[in-house]
Amino acid sequence: KGQVEIIYGLDASGSMKGKKIEVAKKAGIALAFKAIQNKDNVGLIVFGEEVKHSITPCQDFHKILEHITEVKPSKETDLVSAIKESIEMFSSGNVTKHLILLTDALHTIGTTNEVIDISSLAKASGVTISIIGIKLDAEGAGLAQQITALSNGKLYVVNALDNVDTIVLEDYYSIR
């Protein structure tokens, strides 16, 4: 416990178009607001076929808000780059480091083994990973389970999009 750093990983791949990306943005804004209100640092990774935007954990709500509202989904999904970048963005101090990935886990770049390896590296770096899995198919659910199990995180499977922000905040409160 003590100081908390959270990075919100927002999947902005083509499969997230429409209502999925809308609820993901809303959830990210709710998380940033609540965490900063609690004096925790919040960062952001927007990823698709590569990391599109990243903000190191900070207290700048307006900067995070600006980047979240600009997100537009396109192309493929690279979970490896998102997780790798987050490991590098967390501070090296003795703080709680937590990555929340909001994704449909349709990993299309790289291999499943690469995702597993980077998840193990995250754990070794003191980073826990929770996944808010939006409308996961069987393959995505299996991968999400492996990532969260390896990194001591939690998996939330979401089929109804109306409570995503509540689930993201529930995960945040579970690490405080």
C-alpha positions in Angstrom: 0.0 0.0 0.0 1.3 3.5 0.6 1.7 5.5 -2.6 -0.1 4.1 -5.6 0.6 4.5 -9.3 -2.0 3.4 -11.7 -1.6 3.3 -15.5 -4.8 3.0 -17.5 -4.2 1.0 -20.7 -6.8 1.8 -23.2 -7.1 -0.5 -26.2 -7.7 1.7 -29.3 -7.6 -1.0 -31.9 -10.2 -1.4 -34.6 -12.2 -4.0 -32.8 -12.9 -1.5 -30.0 -15.0 0.8 -32.4 -18.3 2.2 -31.3 -19.8 1.7 -27.9 -16.7 -0.2 -26.6 -14.4 2.8 -27.0 -17.0 5.2 -25.6 -17.4 3.2 -22.3 -13.6 2.7 -22.2 -13.1 6.5 -22.3 -15.7 7.2 -19.7 -14.1 4.6 -17.4 -10.7 6.1 -17.9 -11.9 9.5 -17.0 -13.7 8.2 -13.9 -10.5 6.4 -12.8 -8.3 9.4 -13.3 -10.6 11.7 -11.4 -11.0 9.4 -8.4 -7.4 8.4 -8.2 -6.1 12.0 -8.4 -8.7 13.0 -5.9 -7.1 10.4 -3.6 -3.6 11.8 -4.3 -2.6 8.8 -6.3 -0.6 9.2 -9.6 -2.3 8.2 -12.8 -0.8 7.4 -16.2 -2.2 6.5 -19.5 -1.3 4.3 -22.4 -3.4 4.3 -25.5 -2.4 1.4 -27.7 -3.4 -0.2 -31.0 -0.9 -1.6 -33.4 1.7 0.4 -31.3 1.6 2.7 -28.3 -0.1 5.8 -29.6 0.0 8.0 -26.5 1.6 7.6 -23.1 1.5 9.8 -20.0 3.8 8.9 -17.1 1.9 8.6 -13.8 1.1 12.1 -12.6 -1.5 14.3 -11.0 -2.5 16.2 -14.2 -6.2 15.3 -14.7 -6.6 17.8 -17.6 -3.7 16.3 -19.5 -5.1 12.8 -19.1 -8.6 14.0 -20.0 -7.4 15.6 -23.2 -5.6 12.5 -24.4 -8.5 10.2 -23.5 -11.1 12.3 -25.4 -8.9 12.3 -28.5 -8.7 8.5 -28.8 -10.0 7.0 -32.1 -9.8 3.3 -32.7 -8.0 1.9 -35.7 -6.0 -1.2 -36.9 -4.5 -4.0 -34.8 -3.8 -4.8 -31.1 -0.3 -5.0 -29.6 -0.5 -6.0 -25.9 3.2 -6.6 -25.7 4.1 -3.0 -26.5 1.5 -1.7 -24.1 2.7 -3.8 -21.1 6.4 -3.2 -21.9 5.9 0.6 -22.1 4.0 0.6 -18.8 6.8 -1.2 -17.0 9.2 1.5 -18.1 6.7 4.3 -17.1 6.3 3.4 -13.4 8.7 5.0 -11.0 11.5 2.9 -9.5 10.5 3.7 -5.9 8.7 1.5 -3.4 5.2 2.2 -4.6 2.2 0.1 -5.6 2.4 -0.2 -9.4 -0.8 -1.3 -11.1 -1.7 -1.5 -14.8 -5.4 -1.7 -15.7 -5.9 -2.9 -19.3 -9.2 -2.2 -20.8 -9.3 -4.4 -23.9 -11.1 -7.1 -25.8 -7.8 -9.0 -25.7 -7.9 -9.7 -29.5 -4.1 -9.7 -29.7 -3.1 -9.5 -33.3 0.6 -8.4 -33.3 3.2 -10.7 -31.9 2.8 -14.1 -30.3 0.9 -15.3 -27.2 4.3 -16.4 -25.8 5.6 -12.8 -26.1 2.5 -11.6 -24.2 3.1 -14.2 -21.5 6.8 -13.3 -21.2 6.2 -9.6 -20.9 3.5 -10.3 -18.2 6.1 -12.3 -16.2 8.6 -9.4 -16.6 5.9 -7.0 -15.3 5.5 -9.1 -12.2 9.3 -9.3 -11.7 9.2 -5.5 -11.9 6.6 -5.3 -9.2 3.7 -4.4 -11.6 0.3 -6.1 -11.2 -2.0 -6.2 -14.2 -5.8 -6.3 -14.1 -7.8 -6.7 -17.3 -11.2 -5.4 -17.8 -12.1 -7.7 -20.7 -14.8 -6.4 -23.0 -16.8 -9.0 -24.8 -14.0 -11.5 -24.7 -14.0 -14.5 -27.1 -12.7 -17.8 -25.9 -9.1 -17.1 -27.0 -9.1 -13.6 -25.5 -10.5 -14.9 -22.2 -7.7 -17.5 -22.1 -5.0 -15.0 -22.7 -6.5 -12.5 -20.2 -6.6 -15.2 -17.6 -2.9 -16.1 -18.2 -1.8 -12.4 -18.0 -3.7 -11.7 -14.7 -2.6 -15.0 -13.1 1.0 -14.3 -13.9 1.0 -10.8 -12.6 -1.2 -11.2 -9.5 -3.9 -9.1 -11.1 -7.6 -9.6 -11.5 -9.7 -10.4 -14.6 -13.2 -8.8 -15.0 -15.2 -10.2 -17.9 -17.7 -7.6 -19.2 -20.5 -8.5 -21.5 -22.9 -5.6 -20.7 -21.1 -2.3 -21.4 -23.2 -0.2 -19.0 -21.1 -0.8 -15.9 -17.5 -0.7 -17.1 -16.6 2.5 -15.2 -17.9 0.8 -11.9 -15.7 -2.2 -12.6 -12.6 -0.1 -13.3 -13.2 1.8 -10.0 -13.8 -1.5 -8.1 -10.4 -2.7 -9.3 -8.7 0.5 -8.3 -10.2 0.3 -4.8 -9.0 -3.3 -4.4 -5.4 -2.2 -4.5 -5.7 0.8 -2.2 
